[in-house]
Amino acid sequence: MLILTIRTDKPEAEVGLFDNGAKLAYSAWPAHRQLAETIHVKIKELLESQGRRLADLNGIVAFRGPGSFTGLRIGLSVANALAYSLQVPIVAKSGADWLEAGTAAIAEGADEQAAIPEYGSPPHITPPKK
């Protein structure tokens, strides 16, 4: 079972590729303000490094948070869009063992349909100007 993992709660983003719990490839990069521009490239590079394609994925595990509002929003939006378009299950987890817990949940048949972020506090959003 080929699983893509995504973590984008901090300036250094991470994507990984796991097959039946075994790590095939993992990439971390200083995405910071370029996350929206780099995440798709990094996922493509990760898959290509293993001779795989998006269509080969059987599930997606994402880090739910807490963390950066914008980072989580971008990462979970990408994860949700991929899961929906590929029609594969998605699971979002928190904590130090998020990766292991998420891959185990997918292997057991879990599917949250959509990964919902956990920011850790209310997001600080500027009210719109009139």
Backbone as JSON, one array per atom type, in Angstrom:
{
  "sequence": "MLILTIRTDKPEAEVGLFDNGAKLAYSAWPAHRQLAETIHVKIKELLESQGRRLADLNGIVAFRGPGSFTGLRIGLSVANALAYSLQVPIVAKSGADWLEAGTAAIAEGADEQAAIPEYGSPPHITPPKK",
  "N": [[0.84, -1.17, 0.0], [0.82, 2.04, -1.05], [1.66, 5.06, 0.37], [1.38, 8.56, 0.64], [2.88, 11.07, 2.56], [2.41, 14.18, 4.25], [3.66, 17.09, 5.72], [3.29, 20.27, 6.93], [3.43, 22.26, 8.9], [5.32, 24.01, 9.88], [8.2, 26.17, 9.14], [9.97, 24.47, 7.75], [9.08, 22.17, 5.46], [7.74, 18.84, 4.86], [7.63, 15.87, 2.94], [6.73, 12.5, 2.33], [7.15, 9.08, 1.27], [5.72, 6.0, 1.61], [5.65, 2.45, 1.73], [3.63, -0.05, 2.64], [4.22, 0.61, 5.31], [7.0, 0.81, 5.27], [9.63, 3.1, 4.81], [10.13, 4.62, 1.77], [11.04, 6.97, 0.53], [11.93, 10.28, 1.58], [11.53, 13.73, 1.99], [12.66, 16.86, 3.07], [12.45, 20.35, 3.22], [13.38, 23.85, 3.28], [10.7, 25.47, 3.12], [9.15, 27.67, 3.92], [7.96, 30.76, 3.01], [7.54, 29.98, 0.42], [6.02, 27.73, 0.15], [3.56, 27.13, -1.2], [4.4, 27.26, -3.84], [6.35, 25.31, -3.98], [5.54, 22.78, -2.95], [4.12, 21.04, -4.7], [6.06, 20.49, -6.6], [7.98, 19.17, -5.04], [6.54, 16.89, -4.24], [6.17, 15.66, -6.73], [8.87, 15.2, -7.46], [9.59, 13.42, -5.41], [7.93, 11.18, -5.92], [8.82, 10.53, -8.54], [11.47, 9.85, -7.97], [11.22, 7.31, -7.06], [10.21, 5.97, -9.15], [7.47, 6.17, -9.43], [3.98, 7.26, -9.78], [1.38, 9.73, -9.32], [-1.02, 8.37, -9.62], [-0.43, 5.9, -8.59], [-0.71, 6.01, -5.87], [-2.15, 4.9, -2.78], [-3.2, 6.06, -0.58], [-3.29, 8.93, 1.66], [-1.55, 10.61, 4.2], [-1.65, 13.19, 6.49], [-0.17, 15.83, 8.46], [-1.99, 17.16, 11.04], [-1.77, 19.29, 12.83], [-1.01, 20.98, 15.93], [-0.08, 24.17, 14.45], [1.4, 26.43, 12.06], [-0.92, 28.64, 10.63], [-1.17, 29.34, 7.85], [0.64, 27.51, 6.69], [-0.46, 24.98, 7.44], [-2.95, 25.24, 6.21], [-2.28, 25.35, 3.48], [-0.88, 22.87, 3.1], [-2.81, 20.93, 3.92], [-4.85, 21.52, 2.17], [-3.7, 20.76, -0.27], [-3.31, 18.02, 0.27], [-6.0, 17.19, 0.69], [-7.12, 17.8, -1.83], [-5.64, 16.1, -3.52], [-6.35, 13.56, -2.45], [-9.11, 13.55, -2.93], [-9.23, 13.85, -5.76], [-7.81, 11.62, -6.64], [-9.27, 9.64, -5.55], [-8.64, 8.3, -3.11], [-8.12, 7.18, 0.28], [-7.84, 9.49, 3.05], [-6.11, 10.56, 5.95], [-5.66, 12.49, 8.84], [-3.38, 13.31, 11.36], [-2.12, 14.16, 14.67], [0.61, 15.02, 16.9], [3.66, 13.45, 18.14], [3.84, 10.91, 17.04], [2.46, 11.02, 14.64], [2.89, 10.21, 11.98], [3.29, 7.39, 12.04], [0.89, 6.63, 13.3], [-0.95, 7.57, 11.43], [-0.32, 6.14, 9.03], [-0.81, 3.57, 9.91], [-3.55, 3.75, 10.45], [-4.6, 4.17, 7.88], [-3.87, 1.73, 6.71], [-5.57, 0.1, 8.13], [-7.95, 0.71, 7.01], [-9.1, 3.22, 7.46], [-10.68, 6.34, 6.64], [-10.97, 9.67, 6.46], [-12.26, 11.3, 4.74], [-11.91, 14.1, 4.47], [-9.22, 16.09, 5.49], [-8.98, 17.9, 8.4], [-7.68, 20.88, 9.73], [-5.89, 21.54, 12.8], [-5.28, 24.18, 14.54], [-4.35, 24.98, 17.04], [-4.84, 27.3, 18.34], [-7.11, 30.09, 18.05], [-7.17, 31.23, 14.67], [-5.27, 34.06, 13.57], [-6.68, 36.3, 11.85], [-6.83, 38.99, 9.7], [-9.37, 41.39, 9.79], [-11.59, 42.12, 7.04], [-11.11, 45.08, 5.07], [-13.24, 47.9, 4.74]],
  "CA": [[0.0, 0.0, 0.0], [1.68, 3.21, -1.23], [1.1, 6.19, 1.12], [2.07, 9.84, 0.61], [2.72, 11.81, 3.81], [2.63, 15.61, 4.08], [3.72, 17.88, 6.96], [3.56, 21.66, 6.54], [3.06, 23.11, 10.03], [6.46, 24.85, 10.27], [8.9, 26.66, 7.94], [10.54, 23.33, 7.01], [8.02, 21.25, 5.06], [8.17, 17.46, 4.67], [6.78, 14.91, 2.24], [7.31, 11.17, 2.4], [6.51, 8.01, 0.52], [5.83, 4.77, 2.39], [5.0, 1.28, 1.15], [3.35, -1.0, 3.71], [4.92, 1.04, 6.51], [8.44, 0.99, 5.05], [9.94, 4.37, 4.17], [10.8, 4.55, 0.47], [11.73, 8.24, 0.3], [11.46, 11.37, 2.44], [12.17, 14.98, 1.63], [12.37, 18.03, 3.89], [13.07, 21.52, 2.61], [12.96, 25.11, 3.91], [9.65, 26.0, 2.25], [8.75, 28.95, 4.47], [6.95, 31.5, 2.24], [7.42, 29.42, -0.93], [5.38, 26.42, 0.25], [2.56, 26.93, -2.27], [5.1, 27.08, -5.11], [7.29, 24.18, -3.96], [5.03, 21.49, -2.48], [3.79, 20.16, -5.83], [7.34, 20.08, -7.19], [8.59, 18.19, -4.14], [5.78, 15.64, -4.33], [6.51, 15.07, -8.03], [10.25, 14.69, -7.37], [9.57, 12.27, -4.51], [7.36, 10.05, -6.66], [9.71, 10.18, -9.65], [12.68, 9.22, -7.44], [10.9, 5.91, -6.82], [9.58, 5.42, -10.35], [6.03, 6.11, -9.16], [3.15, 8.37, -10.24], [0.27, 10.01, -8.4], [-2.03, 7.32, -9.77], [0.0, 4.72, -7.83], [-0.96, 6.2, -4.44], [-3.3, 4.22, -2.18], [-3.68, 6.83, 0.55], [-2.54, 10.12, 2.04], [-1.53, 10.93, 5.62], [-1.2, 14.57, 6.67], [-0.05, 16.32, 9.83], [-3.16, 17.99, 11.31], [-1.4, 20.46, 13.61], [-1.1, 22.42, 15.72], [1.01, 24.8, 13.72], [1.18, 27.63, 11.26], [-2.21, 28.72, 9.95], [-0.99, 29.29, 6.39], [1.29, 26.24, 6.34], [-1.44, 23.89, 7.54], [-3.99, 25.46, 5.21], [-1.75, 24.95, 2.17], [-0.59, 21.44, 3.09], [-4.03, 20.12, 3.99], [-5.58, 21.73, 0.91], [-3.07, 19.89, -1.27], [-3.63, 16.64, 0.64], [-7.42, 16.94, 0.42], [-7.35, 17.82, -3.29], [-5.09, 14.86, -4.08], [-7.17, 12.42, -2.02], [-10.39, 13.62, -3.64], [-9.08, 13.62, -7.2], [-7.31, 10.26, -6.87], [-10.23, 8.75, -4.89], [-7.92, 7.48, -2.14], [-8.4, 7.62, 1.64], [-6.97, 10.47, 3.69], [-6.17, 10.59, 7.4], [-4.82, 13.53, 9.43], [-3.05, 13.0, 12.75], [-1.27, 15.09, 15.41], [1.51, 14.41, 17.88], [4.98, 12.97, 17.71], [3.7, 9.67, 16.28], [1.45, 11.26, 13.6], [3.18, 9.44, 10.77], [3.02, 5.98, 12.31], [-0.54, 6.48, 13.57], [-1.68, 7.79, 10.18], [-0.12, 5.03, 8.09], [-1.51, 2.4, 10.48], [-4.99, 3.97, 10.27], [-4.91, 3.93, 6.45], [-3.75, 0.29, 6.5], [-6.74, -0.53, 8.74], [-9.13, 1.08, 6.25], [-9.66, 4.52, 7.85], [-10.79, 7.39, 5.63], [-11.67, 10.81, 7.05], [-12.87, 12.02, 3.63], [-11.24, 15.4, 4.39], [-8.34, 16.38, 6.63], [-9.32, 19.18, 9.01], [-6.55, 21.36, 10.52], [-5.99, 21.87, 14.22], [-4.3, 25.26, 14.63], [-3.82, 25.11, 18.39], [-5.45, 28.51, 18.87], [-7.86, 30.71, 16.96], [-6.3, 31.87, 13.68], [-5.21, 35.52, 13.59], [-7.03, 36.74, 10.51], [-7.14, 40.42, 9.65], [-10.72, 41.62, 9.26], [-11.56, 42.81, 5.75], [-11.29, 46.53, 5.09], [-14.49, 48.28, 4.08]],
  "C": [[0.89, 1.24, 0.0], [0.99, 4.45, -0.63], [2.0, 7.41, 0.95], [1.81, 10.53, 1.94], [3.11, 13.27, 3.57], [2.62, 16.28, 5.45], [4.15, 19.3, 6.61], [3.23, 22.65, 7.66], [4.15, 24.08, 10.46], [7.21, 25.29, 9.01], [9.56, 25.55, 7.11], [9.42, 22.33, 6.73], [8.6, 19.86, 4.81], [7.14, 16.68, 3.85], [7.5, 13.56, 2.26], [6.51, 10.18, 1.58], [6.79, 6.7, 1.25], [5.09, 3.64, 1.68], [4.86, 0.23, 2.23], [4.15, -0.68, 4.97], [6.4, 1.27, 6.36], [8.69, 2.3, 4.3], [10.7, 4.14, 2.88], [11.62, 5.8, 0.21], [11.12, 9.29, 1.21], [12.23, 12.61, 2.08], [11.71, 16.09, 2.56], [13.11, 19.2, 3.27], [12.58, 22.78, 3.31], [11.95, 25.83, 3.03], [9.26, 27.42, 2.63], [7.68, 29.64, 3.61], [6.77, 30.99, 0.81], [6.7, 28.07, -0.94], [4.4, 26.17, -0.89], [3.22, 26.68, -3.62], [5.94, 25.81, -5.15], [6.68, 22.82, -3.64], [4.71, 20.54, -3.63], [5.05, 19.63, -6.5], [7.99, 18.99, -6.35], [7.86, 16.85, -4.17], [6.12, 14.92, -5.63], [7.9, 14.46, -8.01], [10.32, 13.42, -6.52], [9.06, 11.03, -5.23], [8.28, 9.59, -7.77], [10.98, 9.49, -9.17], [12.48, 7.73, -7.19], [10.23, 5.25, -8.02], [8.08, 5.27, -10.21], [5.34, 7.34, -9.72], [2.05, 8.61, -9.2], [-0.77, 8.9, -8.44], [-1.68, 6.04, -9.0], [-0.34, 4.81, -6.34], [-2.22, 5.47, -4.0], [-3.86, 4.96, -0.99], [-2.77, 8.0, 0.85], [-2.68, 10.33, 3.54], [-0.95, 12.33, 5.76], [-1.08, 14.89, 8.15], [-1.14, 17.36, 10.04], [-2.79, 19.29, 12.03], [-1.19, 20.06, 15.05], [0.11, 22.96, 14.97], [0.56, 26.02, 12.97], [-0.14, 27.58, 10.51], [-2.03, 28.55, 8.44], [-0.36, 27.98, 5.96], [0.33, 25.08, 6.37], [-2.51, 24.01, 6.46], [-3.51, 25.0, 3.83], [-1.55, 23.44, 2.11], [-1.84, 20.58, 3.09], [-4.91, 20.34, 2.76], [-5.02, 20.85, -0.2], [-3.43, 18.43, -0.98], [-5.08, 16.3, 0.32], [-7.71, 16.89, -1.08], [-6.82, 16.54, -3.94], [-5.96, 13.65, -3.72], [-8.49, 12.39, -2.78], [-10.23, 13.26, -5.12], [-8.61, 12.2, -7.53], [-8.26, 9.2, -6.29], [-9.52, 7.75, -3.98], [-8.25, 8.01, -0.74], [-7.38, 8.63, 2.14], [-7.2, 10.42, 5.19], [-5.23, 11.71, 7.85], [-4.61, 13.21, 10.9], [-2.16, 14.09, 13.33], [-0.32, 14.31, 16.29], [2.79, 13.89, 17.27], [4.88, 11.71, 16.84], [2.69, 9.8, 15.13], [1.65, 10.38, 12.39], [2.83, 7.96, 10.95], [1.53, 5.74, 12.53], [-1.35, 6.63, 12.28], [-1.54, 6.65, 9.2], [-0.82, 3.77, 8.59], [-3.02, 2.54, 10.27], [-5.4, 3.71, 8.82], [-4.88, 2.43, 6.17], [-4.96, -0.46, 7.06], [-8.05, -0.11, 8.06], [-9.76, 2.41, 6.63], [-9.68, 5.48, 6.66], [-11.61, 8.53, 6.22], [-12.4, 11.64, 5.99], [-12.24, 13.39, 3.41], [-10.43, 15.61, 5.66], [-8.65, 17.79, 7.13], [-8.17, 19.64, 9.9], [-6.9, 21.62, 11.97], [-4.9, 22.91, 14.47], [-3.69, 25.42, 16.01], [-4.32, 26.35, 19.1], [-6.26, 29.14, 17.74], [-6.9, 31.37, 15.96], [-6.39, 33.39, 13.79], [-5.42, 36.02, 12.17], [-7.42, 38.21, 10.57], [-8.55, 40.6, 9.1], [-10.66, 42.38, 7.93], [-11.77, 44.31, 5.93], [-12.54, 46.87, 4.3], [-14.26, 49.14, 2.89]]
}
